Amino acid sequence: MSLCSLAALAVAMFAVAWAAGNTKTCNNNGRASGSCDVEKELHQQRPGRGLFQKGASAYQSLVAEEAVPTKSDSIEEGPCLWSRAHRQPNQKPLCEDGAFTWDCVGEGHGHRLQCPNIFPLMCSSMTCGGGSNKNYCCEKDCSSKGGLRPANNCPPPTPGCAPRVPLDLVFLLDSSGSVGQIGFDQSRLYLKKVAAELPLGNSNVSTHISIVQFSSKKFPTVEVPISDGDALNKVEAAVDDMQWHREDTHTGEAIEYVLDNVFPHSRAGTAKMLAIVTDGKANGNIPPAEAAAKAGSLGVDIMAVGIANVDHDELLDLTGGDTKKVLTVSRHRDLVSAVNETVKMICENAGLLPTHVPTPLPTAPRPQPSPAPTPASTPTTTTTPMVFMTKKPTFTTKKPTFMTKKPTPQPTPEPTPEPTPEPTPEPT
């Protein structure tokens, strides 16, 4: 046996001894790691294998764990999100609904969507993830996990609506304490998916988006100014860097801040829309309805997305009673499933798609005044005052309908009859 062969055998035998003395157990979070995979491979060896084969297998696994992925095993380029690791500070896998956890499937968040940077490759094997062991594995090397998960079979993102008019769209995101960290993460993924469905760009019919977070902080935070909201990569990078505010929900103050500091930077001649995403009732000093009315007077259209225990009456106050501009979901995790409805609502209300023209209400016949009665022989000096009664507009739940009752005309006051002159007495 050559000197090189003896050296390789010695290294392999040392690897077996090292692995046996350093056995580790995967933690309850189901974190996929190189050490866990080595242990699993060692315990799954079939009986009857020789010591050399065991040692060689363990040695190869250890080398693969420490090695930088080769060109053939590097992250695939493709349209699927799992072809690359996410860039979030959270070092757990990103789930399909926007949550971060090791057991996406077991905790009801869908499959893993992206792996963290510490284990950047998503493998084809669905055997990882703590309690469920039904998640796609995240590893540094997928050779023992069925290879890389195919990433070229996802349809490329395309705008969800055909552009008709240029639009400057501002998302006002509730970042208060009631949202929670997981809800905040799910809101961020929702914003990125909606942005991917819009026709961002700089043409004369393109859309620019801005994203502003609000709570009860003195000033909301402008995460994406309108000038930067023309490209998806810039929007996604900014959303990834967003930090949860916590605190209270000052919706009215946030609307006025956007009107004073964000919309003045809109492009000339564009439609302006404010999309408010909130999960609770406002508790600031400025009533949201008052701020929304101000927005309407400035030509800014408002739509609202309500989550969980939101105040439905407040949402209608924001949209002027228009139910077609209100969308609600029961949980933050449901936001991702509402992306298409959100995009449709934006497009229809921004004039990007034809909208239904309501049938005008029939005109009621004008009532005729009753004829004046025949004057009585006794003179009358009393005049009935005219009273105007206007019924307030009535809003139906299906479509706002403004119905104003015409004032009831009053009869013409009776003329005062002239007194009959006394006859001139005959001279006596």
DAVEN-V797733 format. One record per run of one state. SS is the DSSP state (a for helix, b for strand, c for the rest). FROM is the first residue (numbers start at 0). LEN is the number of residues. If there is no record, write none. Layout:
SS & FROM & LEN
SS & FROM & LEN
//
This chain:
c & 0 & 2
a & 2 & 19
c & 21 & 12
a & 33 & 10
c & 43 & 7
a & 50 & 16
c & 66 & 4
a & 70 & 3
c & 73 & 7
a & 80 & 3
c & 83 & 10
b & 93 & 2
c & 95 & 4
b & 99 & 1
c & 100 & 11
b & 111 & 3
c & 114 & 2
a & 116 & 3
c & 119 & 1
b & 120 & 3
c & 123 & 4
b & 127 & 1
c & 128 & 6
b & 134 & 1
c & 135 & 2
b & 137 & 2
c & 139 & 8
b & 147 & 1
c & 148 & 18
b & 166 & 8
c & 174 & 2
a & 176 & 20
c & 196 & 3
b & 199 & 1
c & 200 & 6
b & 206 & 8
c & 214 & 6
b & 220 & 4
c & 224 & 1
a & 225 & 3
c & 228 & 3
a & 231 & 9
c & 240 & 10
a & 250 & 11
c & 261 & 1
a & 262 & 3
c & 265 & 5
b & 270 & 8
c & 278 & 9
a & 287 & 10
c & 297 & 2
b & 299 & 8
c & 307 & 4
a & 311 & 7
c & 318 & 4
a & 322 & 3
b & 325 & 4
c & 329 & 2
a & 331 & 3
c & 334 & 1
a & 335 & 14
c & 349 & 45
b & 394 & 1
c & 395 & 4
b & 399 & 1
c & 400 & 28
//
